[in-house]
Amino acid sequence: MIYHCNACKFNFSRYGEVTACPDCGSQNIRYAAAAERTEFLMYQDMIDQELAQQERMRPGSSGAA
């Protein structure tokens, strides 16, 4: 599930019970709204692409030039 912290505006993903924001510790959290989920997933995809690119550039990896 994707959650949103009303205190610090942090969006995060967790499995199982969530009792506090991992960023600020606030218990004022809720399920993320549609726009917040879309934004979270967009940023997560960007991070995944950047990590994959860094992995390809590492010396010794099969994708290194």
Sequence and secondary structure as in RCSB ss.txt:
>XXXX:A:sequence
MIYHCNACKFNFSRYGEVTACPDCGSQNIRYAAAAERTEFLMYQDMIDQELAQQERMRPGSSGAA
>XXXX:A:secstr
 EEEETTT  EEE SS   S TTT  S EEE  HHHHHHHHHHHHHHHHHHHHHHHHSTTSTT  
